[in-house]
Amino acid sequence: MSDFLDPGRGPEQGGDFRVSPSFFIAVFGVGFAIAAVGHLVRSRALVAAGVLLVLAATVFLPIAYSLSH
């Protein structure tokens, strides 16, 4: 079990999508925060902007990046 949990022995990354996920995680976090603030102040525009950023980080940006390379 300890060999399975060793982070240095994880799966190798395959395919052409070789990019650090930190940018996508940052956009996701910002979108989540904006949507949360939008819910707190009851602003539909802020909620919509946050949801769009979350969708961009998880769906649209990775697809656009993989199609462009």
Contacts in CASP RR format, 6 or more apart in sequence:
PFRMAT RR
TARGET T0000
AUTHOR 0000-0000-0000
METHOD contacts of the structure
MODEL  1
MSDFLDPGRGPEQGGDFRVSPSFFIAVFGVGFAIAAVGHLVRSRALVAAG
VLLVLAATVFLPIAYSLSH
3 9 0 8 1.000
16 66 0 8 1.000
16 69 0 8 1.000
17 62 0 8 1.000
17 65 0 8 1.000
17 66 0 8 1.000
17 69 0 8 1.000
19 65 0 8 1.000
24 57 0 8 1.000
24 58 0 8 1.000
24 61 0 8 1.000
24 62 0 8 1.000
25 57 0 8 1.000
27 53 0 8 1.000
27 56 0 8 1.000
27 57 0 8 1.000
27 61 0 8 1.000
28 53 0 8 1.000
28 54 0 8 1.000
28 57 0 8 1.000
28 58 0 8 1.000
29 54 0 8 1.000
29 57 0 8 1.000
30 50 0 8 1.000
30 53 0 8 1.000
31 49 0 8 1.000
31 50 0 8 1.000
31 51 0 8 1.000
31 53 0 8 1.000
31 54 0 8 1.000
31 57 0 8 1.000
32 50 0 8 1.000
32 54 0 8 1.000
34 46 0 8 1.000
34 49 0 8 1.000
34 50 0 8 1.000
34 53 0 8 1.000
35 46 0 8 1.000
35 47 0 8 1.000
35 49 0 8 1.000
35 50 0 8 1.000
35 51 0 8 1.000
35 53 0 8 1.000
35 54 0 8 1.000
37 43 0 8 1.000
37 46 0 8 1.000
38 46 0 8 1.000
38 47 0 8 1.000
38 50 0 8 1.000
39 47 0 8 1.000
END
